[in-house]
Amino acid sequence: MSTTAAVHNDPRATLRGGLPDRYLTPDDIAEIFEVPKETVYQWRKKQVGPPGFRIGKYIRYDPADVRAYVTARKNDDQATA
């Protein structure tokens, strides 16, 4: 498998290089943050993680919202440090 193909299959690499051209799934979010998928669902239930939205019965995440969430968390951590 080529390096380019591996980069396109890894949502973390795609996010670092630029916004993906698709909405992210809970599996993508779990992989990006290296947490169990159940944690992603708990974040959504408690409204503490990146904001998601429903498309029918499916949860999706806008990559721009995920990036904004990460930026906000970094800023909060730096402000309290």
PDB file of N, CA, C and O in Angstrom:
ATOM      1  N   MET A   1       0.853  -1.172   0.000  1.00  0.00           N
ATOM      2  CA  MET A   1       0.000   0.000   0.000  1.00  0.00           C
ATOM      3  C   MET A   1       0.896   1.231   0.000  1.00  0.00           C
ATOM      4  O   MET A   1       1.897   1.276   0.714  1.00  0.00           O
ATOM      5  N   SER A   2       0.541   2.212  -0.788  1.00  0.00           N
ATOM      6  CA  SER A   2       1.355   3.417  -0.884  1.00  0.00           C
ATOM      7  C   SER A   2       1.111   4.322   0.310  1.00  0.00           C
ATOM      8  O   SER A   2       0.092   4.200   0.990  1.00  0.00           O
ATOM      9  N   THR A   3       2.042   5.226   0.566  1.00  0.00           N
ATOM     10  CA  THR A   3       1.912   6.167   1.668  1.00  0.00           C
ATOM     11  C   THR A   3       0.707   7.071   1.470  1.00  0.00           C
ATOM     12  O   THR A   3       0.013   7.391   2.434  1.00  0.00           O
ATOM     13  N   THR A   4       0.448   7.486   0.240  1.00  0.00           N
ATOM     14  CA  THR A   4      -0.690   8.347  -0.055  1.00  0.00           C
ATOM     15  C   THR A   4      -1.996   7.657   0.316  1.00  0.00           C
ATOM     16  O   THR A   4      -2.881   8.279   0.904  1.00  0.00           O
ATOM     17  N   ALA A   5      -2.125   6.381  -0.022  1.00  0.00           N
ATOM     18  CA  ALA A   5      -3.341   5.647   0.315  1.00  0.00           C
ATOM     19  C   ALA A   5      -3.493   5.528   1.825  1.00  0.00           C
ATOM     20  O   ALA A   5      -4.605   5.635   2.342  1.00  0.00           O
ATOM     21  N   ALA A   6      -2.390   5.309   2.541  1.00  0.00           N
ATOM     22  CA  ALA A   6      -2.449   5.200   3.988  1.00  0.00           C
ATOM     23  C   ALA A   6      -2.891   6.518   4.615  1.00  0.00           C
ATOM     24  O   ALA A   6      -3.662   6.513   5.575  1.00  0.00           O
ATOM     25  N   VAL A   7      -2.421   7.634   4.096  1.00  0.00           N
ATOM     26  CA  VAL A   7      -2.807   8.942   4.612  1.00  0.00           C
ATOM     27  C   VAL A   7      -4.303   9.166   4.427  1.00  0.00           C
ATOM     28  O   VAL A   7      -4.955   9.696   5.326  1.00  0.00           O
ATOM     29  N   HIS A   8      -4.857   8.779   3.290  1.00  0.00           N
ATOM     30  CA  HIS A   8      -6.283   8.980   3.039  1.00  0.00           C
ATOM     31  C   HIS A   8      -7.153   8.084   3.908  1.00  0.00           C
ATOM     32  O   HIS A   8      -8.318   8.407   4.138  1.00  0.00           O
ATOM     33  N   ASN A   9      -6.620   6.963   4.399  1.00  0.00           N
ATOM     34  CA  ASN A   9      -7.377   6.058   5.248  1.00  0.00           C
ATOM     35  C   ASN A   9      -7.269   6.420   6.723  1.00  0.00           C
ATOM     36  O   ASN A   9      -8.024   5.884   7.534  1.00  0.00           O
ATOM     37  N   ASP A  10      -6.362   7.304   7.094  1.00  0.00           N
ATOM     38  CA  ASP A  10      -6.163   7.682   8.481  1.00  0.00           C
ATOM     39  C   ASP A  10      -6.752   9.067   8.706  1.00  0.00           C
ATOM     40  O   ASP A  10      -6.163  10.057   8.273  1.00  0.00           O
ATOM     41  N   PRO A  11      -7.921   9.167   9.384  1.00  0.00           N
ATOM     42  CA  PRO A  11      -8.537  10.478   9.562  1.00  0.00           C
ATOM     43  C   PRO A  11      -7.656  11.449  10.336  1.00  0.00           C
ATOM     44  O   PRO A  11      -7.745  12.658  10.123  1.00  0.00           O
ATOM     45  N   ARG A  12      -6.799  10.943  11.238  1.00  0.00           N
ATOM     46  CA  ARG A  12      -5.912  11.841  11.978  1.00  0.00           C
ATOM     47  C   ARG A  12      -4.934  12.524  11.035  1.00  0.00           C
ATOM     48  O   ARG A  12      -4.693  13.724  11.162  1.00  0.00           O
ATOM     49  N   ALA A  13      -4.366  11.779  10.089  1.00  0.00           N
ATOM     50  CA  ALA A  13      -3.420  12.365   9.135  1.00  0.00           C
ATOM     51  C   ALA A  13      -4.131  13.348   8.217  1.00  0.00           C
ATOM     52  O   ALA A  13      -3.576  14.391   7.869  1.00  0.00           O
ATOM     53  N   THR A  14      -5.343  13.022   7.828  1.00  0.00           N
ATOM     54  CA  THR A  14      -6.104  13.904   6.945  1.00  0.00           C
ATOM     55  C   THR A  14      -6.404  15.216   7.644  1.00  0.00           C
ATOM     56  O   THR A  14      -6.270  16.284   7.046  1.00  0.00           O
ATOM     57  N   LEU A  15      -6.816  15.148   8.925  1.00  0.00           N
ATOM     58  CA  LEU A  15      -7.135  16.360   9.663  1.00  0.00           C
ATOM     59  C   LEU A  15      -5.895  17.227   9.855  1.00  0.00           C
ATOM     60  O   LEU A  15      -5.976  18.453   9.773  1.00  0.00           O
ATOM     61  N   ARG A  16      -4.758  16.600  10.109  1.00  0.00           N
ATOM     62  CA  ARG A  16      -3.539  17.383  10.288  1.00  0.00           C
ATOM     63  C   ARG A  16      -3.149  18.081   9.001  1.00  0.00           C
ATOM     64  O   ARG A  16      -2.687  19.222   9.029  1.00  0.00           O
ATOM     65  N   GLY A  17      -3.332  17.401   7.855  1.00  0.00           N
ATOM     66  CA  GLY A  17      -2.938  17.965   6.571  1.00  0.00           C
ATOM     67  C   GLY A  17      -3.951  18.927   5.999  1.00  0.00           C
ATOM     68  O   GLY A  17      -3.590  19.766   5.173  1.00  0.00           O
ATOM     69  N   GLY A  18      -5.193  18.841   6.399  1.00  0.00           N
ATOM     70  CA  GLY A  18      -6.271  19.676   5.867  1.00  0.00           C
ATOM     71  C   GLY A  18      -7.599  19.031   6.182  1.00  0.00           C
ATOM     72  O   GLY A  18      -7.651  17.888   6.636  1.00  0.00           O
ATOM     73  N   LEU A  19      -8.656  19.748   5.948  1.00  0.00           N
ATOM     74  CA  LEU A  19      -9.977  19.223   6.263  1.00  0.00           C
ATOM     75  C   LEU A  19     -10.358  18.108   5.304  1.00  0.00           C
ATOM     76  O   LEU A  19     -10.160  18.238   4.096  1.00  0.00           O
ATOM     77  N   PRO A  20     -10.910  16.998   5.832  1.00  0.00           N
ATOM     78  CA  PRO A  20     -11.375  15.938   4.934  1.00  0.00           C
ATOM     79  C   PRO A  20     -12.546  16.438   4.098  1.00  0.00           C
ATOM     80  O   PRO A  20     -13.212  17.410   4.457  1.00  0.00           O
ATOM     81  N   ASP A  21     -12.784  15.771   2.995  1.00  0.00           N
ATOM     82  CA  ASP A  21     -13.870  16.192   2.109  1.00  0.00           C
ATOM     83  C   ASP A  21     -15.156  15.434   2.402  1.00  0.00           C
ATOM     84  O   ASP A  21     -15.998  15.262   1.521  1.00  0.00           O
ATOM     85  N   ARG A  22     -15.304  14.984   3.639  1.00  0.00           N
ATOM     86  CA  ARG A  22     -16.518  14.277   4.047  1.00  0.00           C
ATOM     87  C   ARG A  22     -16.763  14.533   5.529  1.00  0.00           C
ATOM     88  O   ARG A  22     -15.860  14.951   6.254  1.00  0.00           O
ATOM     89  N   TYR A  23     -17.991  14.279   5.971  1.00  0.00           N
ATOM     90  CA  TYR A  23     -18.297  14.376   7.386  1.00  0.00           C
ATOM     91  C   TYR A  23     -17.708  13.169   8.100  1.00  0.00           C
ATOM     92  O   TYR A  23     -17.589  12.092   7.517  1.00  0.00           O
ATOM     93  N   LEU A  24     -17.341  13.353   9.359  1.00  0.00           N
ATOM     94  CA  LEU A  24     -16.713  12.298  10.144  1.00  0.00           C
ATOM     95  C   LEU A  24     -17.766  11.491  10.897  1.00  0.00           C
ATOM     96  O   LEU A  24     -18.817  12.011  11.270  1.00  0.00           O
ATOM     97  N   THR A  25     -17.469  10.224  11.112  1.00  0.00           N
ATOM     98  CA  THR A  25     -18.348   9.326  11.854  1.00  0.00           C
ATOM     99  C   THR A  25     -17.858   9.216  13.294  1.00  0.00           C
ATOM    100  O   THR A  25     -16.745   9.648  13.595  1.00  0.00           O
ATOM    101  N   PRO A  26     -18.666   8.646  14.191  1.00  0.00           N
ATOM    102  CA  PRO A  26     -18.181   8.401  15.552  1.00  0.00           C
ATOM    103  C   PRO A  26     -16.913   7.530  15.559  1.00  0.00           C
ATOM    104  O   PRO A  26     -16.037   7.724  16.403  1.00  0.00           O
ATOM    105  N   ASP A  27     -16.811   6.584  14.631  1.00  0.00           N
ATOM    106  CA  ASP A  27     -15.590   5.772  14.540  1.00  0.00           C
ATOM    107  C   ASP A  27     -14.380   6.645  14.219  1.00  0.00           C
ATOM    108  O   ASP A  27     -13.303   6.449  14.784  1.00  0.00           O
ATOM    109  N   ASP A  28     -14.553   7.602  13.317  1.00  0.00           N
ATOM    110  CA  ASP A  28     -13.464   8.523  12.974  1.00  0.00           C
ATOM    111  C   ASP A  28     -13.042   9.333  14.196  1.00  0.00           C
ATOM    112  O   ASP A  28     -11.851   9.486  14.467  1.00  0.00           O
ATOM    113  N   ILE A  29     -14.017   9.847  14.927  1.00  0.00           N
ATOM    114  CA  ILE A  29     -13.729  10.664  16.107  1.00  0.00           C
ATOM    115  C   ILE A  29     -12.990   9.822  17.148  1.00  0.00           C
ATOM    116  O   ILE A  29     -12.019  10.283  17.747  1.00  0.00           O
ATOM    117  N   ALA A  30     -13.448   8.600  17.358  1.00  0.00           N
ATOM    118  CA  ALA A  30     -12.778   7.713  18.310  1.00  0.00           C
ATOM    119  C   ALA A  30     -11.330   7.465  17.889  1.00  0.00           C
ATOM    120  O   ALA A  30     -10.434   7.446  18.734  1.00  0.00           O
ATOM    121  N   GLU A  31     -11.100   7.279  16.619  1.00  0.00           N
ATOM    122  CA  GLU A  31      -9.746   7.040  16.135  1.00  0.00           C
ATOM    123  C   GLU A  31      -8.884   8.294  16.245  1.00  0.00           C
ATOM    124  O   GLU A  31      -7.725   8.214  16.652  1.00  0.00           O
ATOM    125  N   ILE A  32      -9.429   9.427  15.893  1.00  0.00           N
ATOM    126  CA  ILE A  32      -8.680  10.684  15.954  1.00  0.00           C
ATOM    127  C   ILE A  32      -8.212  10.968  17.384  1.00  0.00           C
ATOM    128  O   ILE A  32      -7.055  11.326  17.602  1.00  0.00           O
ATOM    129  N   PHE A  33      -9.111  10.808  18.352  1.00  0.00           N
ATOM    130  CA  PHE A  33      -8.786  11.120  19.736  1.00  0.00           C
ATOM    131  C   PHE A  33      -8.265   9.915  20.519  1.00  0.00           C
ATOM    132  O   PHE A  33      -7.951  10.025  21.704  1.00  0.00           O
ATOM    133  N   GLU A  34      -8.176   8.774  19.852  1.00  0.00           N
ATOM    134  CA  GLU A  34      -7.666   7.537  20.456  1.00  0.00           C
ATOM    135  C   GLU A  34      -8.415   7.188  21.744  1.00  0.00           C
ATOM    136  O   GLU A  34      -7.817   6.946  22.792  1.00  0.00           O
ATOM    137  N   VAL A  35      -9.748   7.170  21.625  1.00  0.00           N
ATOM    138  CA  VAL A  35     -10.628   6.792  22.723  1.00  0.00           C
ATOM    139  C   VAL A  35     -11.608   5.744  22.203  1.00  0.00           C
ATOM    140  O   VAL A  35     -11.802   5.625  20.993  1.00  0.00           O
ATOM    141  N   PRO A  36     -12.229   4.982  23.107  1.00  0.00           N
ATOM    142  CA  PRO A  36     -13.249   4.039  22.660  1.00  0.00           C
ATOM    143  C   PRO A  36     -14.452   4.773  22.056  1.00  0.00           C
ATOM    144  O   PRO A  36     -14.743   5.912  22.420  1.00  0.00           O
ATOM    145  N   LYS A  37     -15.132   4.112  21.143  1.00  0.00           N
ATOM    146  CA  LYS A  37     -16.312   4.716  20.517  1.00  0.00           C
ATOM    147  C   LYS A  37     -17.377   5.044  21.565  1.00  0.00           C
ATOM    148  O   LYS A  37     -18.095   6.034  21.422  1.00  0.00           O
ATOM    149  N   GLU A  38     -17.488   4.234  22.606  1.00  0.00           N
ATOM    150  CA  GLU A  38     -18.462   4.506  23.666  1.00  0.00           C
ATOM    151  C   GLU A  38     -18.180   5.858  24.333  1.00  0.00           C
ATOM    152  O   GLU A  38     -19.113   6.548  24.743  1.00  0.00           O
ATOM    153  N   THR A  39     -16.923   6.234  24.441  1.00  0.00           N
ATOM    154  CA  THR A  39     -16.555   7.540  24.997  1.00  0.00           C
ATOM    155  C   THR A  39     -17.107   8.661  24.122  1.00  0.00           C
ATOM    156  O   THR A  39     -17.597   9.669  24.631  1.00  0.00           O
ATOM    157  N   VAL A  40     -17.027   8.485  22.817  1.00  0.00           N
ATOM    158  CA  VAL A  40     -17.555   9.488  21.886  1.00  0.00           C
ATOM    159  C   VAL A  40     -19.057   9.650  22.100  1.00  0.00           C
ATOM    160  O   VAL A  40     -19.564  10.772  22.109  1.00  0.00           O
ATOM    161  N   TYR A  41     -19.770   8.543  22.271  1.00  0.00           N
ATOM    162  CA  TYR A  41     -21.210   8.616  22.510  1.00  0.00           C
ATOM    163  C   TYR A  41     -21.516   9.279  23.863  1.00  0.00           C
ATOM    164  O   TYR A  41     -22.489  10.024  23.982  1.00  0.00           O
ATOM    165  N   GLN A  42     -20.688   9.008  24.877  1.00  0.00           N
ATOM    166  CA  GLN A  42     -20.882   9.646  26.181  1.00  0.00           C
ATOM    167  C   GLN A  42     -20.626  11.148  26.096  1.00  0.00           C
ATOM    168  O   GLN A  42     -21.352  11.935  26.703  1.00  0.00           O
ATOM    169  N   TRP A  43     -19.591  11.553  25.342  1.00  0.00           N
ATOM    170  CA  TRP A  43     -19.334  12.981  25.140  1.00  0.00           C
ATOM    171  C   TRP A  43     -20.570  13.654  24.552  1.00  0.00           C
ATOM    172  O   TRP A  43     -20.986  14.726  24.992  1.00  0.00           O
ATOM    173  N   ARG A  44     -21.143  12.999  23.548  1.00  0.00           N
ATOM    174  CA  ARG A  44     -22.323  13.585  22.891  1.00  0.00           C
ATOM    175  C   ARG A  44     -23.485  13.686  23.873  1.00  0.00           C
ATOM    176  O   ARG A  44     -24.168  14.709  23.921  1.00  0.00           O
ATOM    177  N   LYS A  45     -23.714  12.634  24.653  1.00  0.00           N
ATOM    178  CA  LYS A  45     -24.805  12.607  25.625  1.00  0.00           C
ATOM    179  C   LYS A  45     -24.620  13.707  26.672  1.00  0.00           C
ATOM    180  O   LYS A  45     -25.584  14.358  27.072  1.00  0.00           O
ATOM    181  N   LYS A  46     -23.371  13.910  27.113  1.00  0.00           N
ATOM    182  CA  LYS A  46     -23.071  14.914  28.142  1.00  0.00           C
ATOM    183  C   LYS A  46     -22.782  16.296  27.550  1.00  0.00           C
ATOM    184  O   LYS A  46     -22.579  17.262  28.285  1.00  0.00           O
ATOM    185  N   GLN A  47     -22.765  16.379  26.231  1.00  0.00           N
ATOM    186  CA  GLN A  47     -22.483  17.625  25.505  1.00  0.00           C
ATOM    187  C   GLN A  47     -21.141  18.227  25.911  1.00  0.00           C
ATOM    188  O   GLN A  47     -21.048  19.422  26.190  1.00  0.00           O
ATOM    189  N   VAL A  48     -20.094  17.384  25.942  1.00  0.00           N
ATOM    190  CA  VAL A  48     -18.765  17.860  26.323  1.00  0.00           C
ATOM    191  C   VAL A  48     -17.724  17.675  25.214  1.00  0.00           C
ATOM    192  O   VAL A  48     -16.622  18.212  25.324  1.00  0.00           O
ATOM    193  N   GLY A  49     -18.031  16.956  24.187  1.00  0.00           N
ATOM    194  CA  GLY A  49     -17.072  16.712  23.113  1.00  0.00           C
ATOM    195  C   GLY A  49     -17.349  17.581  21.911  1.00  0.00           C
ATOM    196  O   GLY A  49     -18.118  18.539  21.991  1.00  0.00           O
ATOM    197  N   PRO A  50     -16.722  17.250  20.792  1.00  0.00           N
ATOM    198  CA  PRO A  50     -16.987  18.012  19.568  1.00  0.00           C
ATOM    199  C   PRO A  50     -18.468  17.899  19.186  1.00  0.00           C
ATOM    200  O   PRO A  50     -19.078  16.842  19.349  1.00  0.00           O
ATOM    201  N   PRO A  51     -19.035  18.988  18.680  1.00  0.00           N
ATOM    202  CA  PRO A  51     -20.461  18.953  18.352  1.00  0.00           C
ATOM    203  C   PRO A  51     -20.747  18.082  17.125  1.00  0.00           C
ATOM    204  O   PRO A  51     -20.085  18.186  16.092  1.00  0.00           O
ATOM    205  N   GLY A  52     -21.738  17.236  17.275  1.00  0.00           N
ATOM    206  CA  GLY A  52     -22.168  16.390  16.171  1.00  0.00           C
ATOM    207  C   GLY A  52     -23.602  16.717  15.797  1.00  0.00           C
ATOM    208  O   GLY A  52     -24.268  17.512  16.461  1.00  0.00           O
ATOM    209  N   PHE A  53     -24.057  16.104  14.743  1.00  0.00           N
ATOM    210  CA  PHE A  53     -25.438  16.313  14.308  1.00  0.00           C
ATOM    211  C   PHE A  53     -25.967  15.023  13.708  1.00  0.00           C
ATOM    212  O   PHE A  53     -25.202  14.147  13.305  1.00  0.00           O
ATOM    213  N   ARG A  54     -27.287  14.921  13.655  1.00  0.00           N
ATOM    214  CA  ARG A  54     -27.935  13.716  13.130  1.00  0.00           C
ATOM    215  C   ARG A  54     -28.282  13.882  11.662  1.00  0.00           C
ATOM    216  O   ARG A  54     -28.738  14.934  11.215  1.00  0.00           O
ATOM    217  N   ILE A  55     -28.049  12.805  10.936  1.00  0.00           N
ATOM    218  CA  ILE A  55     -28.556  12.635   9.575  1.00  0.00           C
ATOM    219  C   ILE A  55     -29.368  11.349   9.658  1.00  0.00           C
ATOM    220  O   ILE A  55     -28.816  10.252   9.573  1.00  0.00           O
ATOM    221  N   GLY A  56     -30.664  11.486   9.824  1.00  0.00           N
ATOM    222  CA  GLY A  56     -31.493  10.303  10.063  1.00  0.00           C
ATOM    223  C   GLY A  56     -31.090   9.686  11.385  1.00  0.00           C
ATOM    224  O   GLY A  56     -31.103  10.362  12.414  1.00  0.00           O
ATOM    225  N   LYS A  57     -30.735   8.417  11.376  1.00  0.00           N
ATOM    226  CA  LYS A  57     -30.330   7.747  12.613  1.00  0.00           C
ATOM    227  C   LYS A  57     -28.821   7.797  12.835  1.00  0.00           C
ATOM    228  O   LYS A  57     -28.328   7.231  13.811  1.00  0.00           O
ATOM    229  N   TYR A  58     -28.083   8.457  11.959  1.00  0.00           N
ATOM    230  CA  TYR A  58     -26.625   8.485  12.030  1.00  0.00           C
ATOM    231  C   TYR A  58     -26.106   9.799  12.600  1.00  0.00           C
ATOM    232  O   TYR A  58     -26.663  10.865  12.339  1.00  0.00           O
ATOM    233  N   ILE A  59     -25.033   9.711  13.382  1.00  0.00           N
ATOM    234  CA  ILE A  59     -24.360  10.890  13.926  1.00  0.00           C
ATOM    235  C   ILE A  59     -23.184  11.212  13.016  1.00  0.00           C
ATOM    236  O   ILE A  59     -22.428  10.323  12.624  1.00  0.00           O
ATOM    237  N   ARG A  60     -23.036  12.488  12.683  1.00  0.00           N
ATOM    238  CA  ARG A  60     -21.909  12.932  11.865  1.00  0.00           C
ATOM    239  C   ARG A  60     -21.293  14.171  12.503  1.00  0.00           C
ATOM    240  O   ARG A  60     -21.946  14.892  13.258  1.00  0.00           O
ATOM    241  N   TYR A  61     -20.032  14.400  12.184  1.00  0.00           N
ATOM    242  CA  TYR A  61     -19.278  15.529  12.711  1.00  0.00           C
ATOM    243  C   TYR A  61     -18.672  16.301  11.554  1.00  0.00           C
ATOM    244  O   TYR A  61     -18.056  15.721  10.659  1.00  0.00           O
ATOM    245  N   ASP A  62     -18.854  17.614  11.580  1.00  0.00           N
ATOM    246  CA  ASP A  62     -18.247  18.480  10.578  1.00  0.00           C
ATOM    247  C   ASP A  62     -16.775  18.649  10.966  1.00  0.00           C
ATOM    248  O   ASP A  62     -16.488  19.048  12.094  1.00  0.00           O
ATOM    249  N   PRO A  63     -15.843  18.358  10.064  1.00  0.00           N
ATOM    250  CA  PRO A  63     -14.419  18.487  10.394  1.00  0.00           C
ATOM    251  C   PRO A  63     -14.046  19.891  10.874  1.00  0.00           C
ATOM    252  O   PRO A  63     -13.164  20.031  11.721  1.00  0.00           O
ATOM    253  N   ALA A  64     -14.690  20.917  10.359  1.00  0.00           N
ATOM    254  CA  ALA A  64     -14.403  22.289  10.806  1.00  0.00           C
ATOM    255  C   ALA A  64     -14.810  22.464  12.271  1.00  0.00           C
ATOM    256  O   ALA A  64     -14.115  23.143  13.027  1.00  0.00           O
ATOM    257  N   ASP A  65     -15.929  21.859  12.677  1.00  0.00           N
ATOM    258  CA  ASP A  65     -16.361  21.928  14.075  1.00  0.00           C
ATOM    259  C   ASP A  65     -15.399  21.171  14.985  1.00  0.00           C
ATOM    260  O   ASP A  65     -15.117  21.610  16.100  1.00  0.00           O
ATOM    261  N   VAL A  66     -14.899  20.044  14.514  1.00  0.00           N
ATOM    262  CA  VAL A  66     -13.941  19.258  15.295  1.00  0.00           C
ATOM    263  C   VAL A  66     -12.659  20.059  15.481  1.00  0.00           C
ATOM    264  O   VAL A  66     -12.114  20.120  16.583  1.00  0.00           O
ATOM    265  N   ARG A  67     -12.185  20.667  14.415  1.00  0.00           N
ATOM    266  CA  ARG A  67     -10.970  21.486  14.515  1.00  0.00           C
ATOM    267  C   ARG A  67     -11.199  22.656  15.472  1.00  0.00           C
ATOM    268  O   ARG A  67     -10.323  22.957  16.282  1.00  0.00           O
ATOM    269  N   ALA A  68     -12.353  23.320  15.398  1.00  0.00           N
ATOM    270  CA  ALA A  68     -12.660  24.438  16.299  1.00  0.00           C
ATOM    271  C   ALA A  68     -12.707  23.960  17.745  1.00  0.00           C
ATOM    272  O   ALA A  68     -12.243  24.659  18.645  1.00  0.00           O
ATOM    273  N   TYR A  69     -13.260  22.782  17.971  1.00  0.00           N
ATOM    274  CA  TYR A  69     -13.324  22.200  19.316  1.00  0.00           C
ATOM    275  C   TYR A  69     -11.916  21.980  19.867  1.00  0.00           C
ATOM    276  O   TYR A  69     -11.632  22.332  21.012  1.00  0.00           O
ATOM    277  N   VAL A  70     -11.043  21.401  19.056  1.00  0.00           N
ATOM    278  CA  VAL A  70      -9.665  21.145  19.485  1.00  0.00           C
ATOM    279  C   VAL A  70      -8.956  22.463  19.787  1.00  0.00           C
ATOM    280  O   VAL A  70      -8.259  22.575  20.795  1.00  0.00           O
ATOM    281  N   THR A  71      -9.128  23.444  18.931  1.00  0.00           N
ATOM    282  CA  THR A  71      -8.503  24.758  19.134  1.00  0.00           C
ATOM    283  C   THR A  71      -8.978  25.383  20.442  1.00  0.00           C
ATOM    284  O   THR A  71      -8.173  25.920  21.204  1.00  0.00           O
ATOM    285  N   ALA A  72     -10.274  25.316  20.703  1.00  0.00           N
ATOM    286  CA  ALA A  72     -10.834  25.870  21.937  1.00  0.00           C
ATOM    287  C   ALA A  72     -10.271  25.154  23.160  1.00  0.00           C
ATOM    288  O   ALA A  72      -9.944  25.791  24.161  1.00  0.00           O
ATOM    289  N   ARG A  73     -10.159  23.835  23.078  1.00  0.00           N
ATOM    290  CA  ARG A  73      -9.600  23.063  24.205  1.00  0.00           C
ATOM    291  C   ARG A  73      -8.148  23.448  24.449  1.00  0.00           C
ATOM    292  O   ARG A  73      -7.725  23.600  25.595  1.00  0.00           O
ATOM    293  N   LYS A  74      -7.385  23.606  23.370  1.00  0.00           N
ATOM    294  CA  LYS A  74      -5.977  24.003  23.513  1.00  0.00           C
ATOM    295  C   LYS A  74      -5.892  25.377  24.170  1.00  0.00           C
ATOM    296  O   LYS A  74      -5.084  25.581  25.076  1.00  0.00           O
ATOM    297  N   ASN A  75      -6.708  26.305  23.728  1.00  0.00           N
ATOM    298  CA  ASN A  75      -6.704  27.654  24.303  1.00  0.00           C
ATOM    299  C   ASN A  75      -7.102  27.647  25.771  1.00  0.00           C
ATOM    300  O   ASN A  75      -6.505  28.363  26.574  1.00  0.00           O
ATOM    301  N   ASP A  76      -8.107  26.844  26.135  1.00  0.00           N
ATOM    302  CA  ASP A  76      -8.530  26.731  27.533  1.00  0.00           C
ATOM    303  C   ASP A  76      -7.404  26.173  28.384  1.00  0.00           C
ATOM    304  O   ASP A  76      -7.151  26.670  29.482  1.00  0.00           O
ATOM    305  N   ASP A  77      -6.722  25.139  27.889  1.00  0.00           N
ATOM    306  CA  ASP A  77      -5.630  24.534  28.639  1.00  0.00           C
ATOM    307  C   ASP A  77      -4.471  25.503  28.826  1.00  0.00           C
ATOM    308  O   ASP A  77      -3.861  25.543  29.894  1.00  0.00           O
ATOM    309  N   GLN A  78      -4.167  26.278  27.803  1.00  0.00           N
ATOM    310  CA  GLN A  78      -3.063  27.242  27.890  1.00  0.00           C
ATOM    311  C   GLN A  78      -3.417  28.387  28.829  1.00  0.00           C
ATOM    312  O   GLN A  78      -2.541  28.923  29.508  1.00  0.00           O
ATOM    313  N   ALA A  79      -4.684  28.765  28.876  1.00  0.00           N
ATOM    314  CA  ALA A  79      -5.106  29.856  29.737  1.00  0.00           C
ATOM    315  C   ALA A  79      -5.052  29.465  31.219  1.00  0.00           C
ATOM    316  O   ALA A  79      -4.812  30.312  32.079  1.00  0.00           O
ATOM    317  N   THR A  80      -5.275  28.184  31.512  1.00  0.00           N
ATOM    318  CA  THR A  80      -5.270  27.730  32.907  1.00  0.00           C
ATOM    319  C   THR A  80      -3.889  27.268  33.359  1.00  0.00           C
ATOM    320  O   THR A  80      -3.666  27.022  34.544  1.00  0.00           O
ATOM    321  N   ALA A  81      -2.961  27.151  32.406  1.00  0.00           N
ATOM    322  CA  ALA A  81      -1.626  26.664  32.770  1.00  0.00           C
ATOM    323  C   ALA A  81      -0.771  27.748  33.376  1.00  0.00           C
ATOM    324  O   ALA A  81       0.379  27.498  33.735  1.00  0.00           O
TER     325      ALA A  81
END
